[in-house]
Amino acid sequence: MTQNTLILNDPIGFHARTASLFAKTASSFEAEVLVYFNDKKANGKSMLSLMSLGVKSKQEIRIETNGVDEATALDRLSNLVTSNFNDY
């Protein structure tokens, strides 16, 4: 298992576009992807699950990956968030 804690800097937070990009990217990996926000947990491969977290701009999330390609998945998803979803 690998994990990383990041600040979501998108002006709106996890909304349809950002959640969709995150879920699509996460789905390209075999590893399980979970996203934590406060006391909530979401399936990182589900746009609706991510949106249900209610993450707003400048709030902290934790991404956790577990599986054969967990390190690559975590690196790619972390880069997606830190680039503010602009490079994808």
Backbone hydrogen bonds in HBPLUS format (Angstrom, degrees):
<---DONOR---> <-ACCEPTOR-->    atom                        ^
c    i                          cat <-CA-CA->   ^        H-A-AA   ^      H-
h    n   atom  resd res      DA  || num        DHA   H-A  angle D-A-AA Bond
n    s   type  num  typ     dist DA aas  dist angle  dist       angle   num
A0002-THR N   A0065-THR O   2.94 MM  63  5.38 161.4  1.98 152.9 159.0     1
A0065-THR N   A0002-THR O   2.85 MM  63  5.38 163.3  1.88 153.1 158.7     2
A0004-ASN N   A0063-ILE O   2.93 MM  59  5.38 146.8  2.05 147.6 157.3     3
A0063-ILE N   A0004-ASN O   2.84 MM  59  5.38 162.1  1.87 165.1 164.3     4
A0006-LEU N   A0061-ILE O   2.89 MM  55  5.53 158.8  1.93 158.1 165.2     5
A0061-ILE N   A0006-LEU O   2.83 MM  55  5.53 159.6  1.87 160.7 167.7     6
A0008-LEU N   A0059-GLN O   2.89 MM  51  5.66 172.5  1.90 160.0 158.6     7
A0058-LYS N   A0008-LEU O   2.68 MM  50  5.36 143.7  1.80 156.4 164.6     8
A0013-GLY N   A0010-ASP O   3.17 MM   3  5.07 124.6  2.49  96.7 111.3     9
A0014-PHE N   A0055-VAL O   3.05 MM  41  5.57 149.3  2.15 133.3 141.4    10
A0019-ALA N   A0015-HIS O   2.82 MM   4  5.64 164.9  1.85 164.9 170.1    11
A0020-SER N   A0016-ALA O   2.99 MM   4  5.82 149.9  2.08 136.0 144.6    12
A0021-LEU N   A0017-ARG O   2.98 MM   4  6.20 160.9  2.02 150.0 154.8    13
A0022-PHE N   A0018-THR O   2.93 MM   4  6.08 162.2  1.97 149.1 154.3    14
A0023-ALA N   A0019-ALA O   2.90 MM   4  6.01 169.0  1.92 148.3 151.8    15
A0024-LYS N   A0020-SER O   2.91 MM   4  5.98 160.1  1.95 147.9 153.8    16
A0025-THR N   A0021-LEU O   3.00 MM   4  6.09 160.4  2.04 145.4 150.7    17
A0026-ALA N   A0022-PHE O   2.82 MM   4  6.03 166.5  1.84 155.7 160.0    18
A0027-SER N   A0023-ALA O   2.87 MM   4  5.94 150.5  1.95 144.4 152.2    19
A0028-SER N   A0025-THR O   3.09 MM   3  5.41 152.3  2.17 106.6 115.1    20
A0029-PHE N   A0026-ALA O   3.17 MM   3  5.80 163.9  2.20 118.8 121.5    21
A0032-GLU N   A0066-ASN O   2.81 MM  34  5.12 159.7  1.85 149.9 142.9    22
A0066-ASN N   A0032-GLU O   2.98 MM  34  5.12 146.3  2.09 141.3 148.4    23
A0044-GLY N   A0033-VAL O   2.76 MM  11  4.90 162.6  1.79 136.3 136.2    24
A0034-LEU N   A0064-GLU O   2.85 MM  30  5.15 167.8  1.86 156.9 160.9    25
A0064-GLU N   A0034-LEU O   2.84 MM  30  5.15 165.5  1.86 157.9 159.2    26
A0035-VAL N   A0042-ALA O   2.92 MM   7  5.16 158.5  1.96 144.7 150.8    27
A0042-ALA N   A0035-VAL O   2.80 MM   7  5.16 148.4  1.90 146.5 156.9    28
A0036-TYR N   A0062-ARG O   2.79 MM  26  5.01 163.0  1.82 148.7 154.7    29
A0062-ARG N   A0036-TYR O   2.97 MM  26  5.01 153.8  2.04 139.9 146.0    30
A0037-PHE N   A0040-LYS O   3.02 MM   3  5.29 160.2  2.06 138.7 144.0    31
A0040-LYS N   A0037-PHE O   2.85 MM   3  5.29 165.4  1.87 136.9 139.6    32
A0046-SER N   A0043-ASN O   3.13 MM   3  5.59 162.0  2.16 120.8 121.7    33
A0050-LEU N   A0046-SER O   3.00 MM   4  6.26 159.8  2.04 154.6 159.8    34
A0051-MET N   A0047-MET O   2.95 MM   4  6.22 160.0  1.99 152.4 158.0    35
A0052-SER N   A0048-LEU O   2.99 MM   4  6.14 141.6  2.15 141.9 151.8    36
A0053-LEU N   A0050-LEU O   3.17 MM   3  5.56 157.3  2.22 108.3 115.2    37
A0054-GLY N   A0051-MET O   3.26 MM   3  5.95 151.1  2.35 115.4 120.9    38
A0070-GLU N   A0067-GLY O   3.18 MM   3  5.08 156.5  2.23 117.8 114.1    39
A0073-ALA N   A0069-ASP O   2.93 MM   4  6.11 163.1  1.96 158.1 163.8    40
A0074-LEU N   A0070-GLU O   2.90 MM   4  6.01 164.5  1.92 148.7 152.9    41
A0075-ASP N   A0071-ALA O   2.98 MM   4  6.13 161.7  2.02 146.9 152.1    42
A0076-ARG N   A0072-THR O   2.97 MM   4  6.13 168.1  1.98 152.5 155.5    43
A0077-LEU N   A0073-ALA O   2.93 MM   4  6.07 167.4  1.95 155.5 159.2    44
A0078-SER N   A0074-LEU O   2.86 MM   4  5.86 155.7  1.92 146.3 153.6    45
A0079-ASN N   A0075-ASP O   2.98 MM   4  6.15 158.7  2.03 147.0 152.8    46
A0080-LEU N   A0076-ARG O   2.98 MM   4  6.20 148.0  2.09 141.4 150.5    47
A0081-VAL N   A0077-LEU O   3.08 MM   4  6.36 159.3  2.12 147.8 151.5    48
A0082-THR N   A0078-SER O   2.90 MM   4  6.13 172.4  1.90 156.9 159.2    49
A0083-SER N   A0079-ASN O   2.91 MM   4  5.86 140.1  2.07 141.3 150.5    50
A0085-PHE N   A0080-LEU O   2.99 MM   5  5.23 154.9  2.05 177.3 171.0    51
A0084-ASN N   A0081-VAL O   2.95 MM   3  5.15 154.8  2.02 110.7 116.2    52
A0086-ASN N   A0083-SER O   3.24 MM   3  5.84 165.6  2.27 113.8 118.0    53
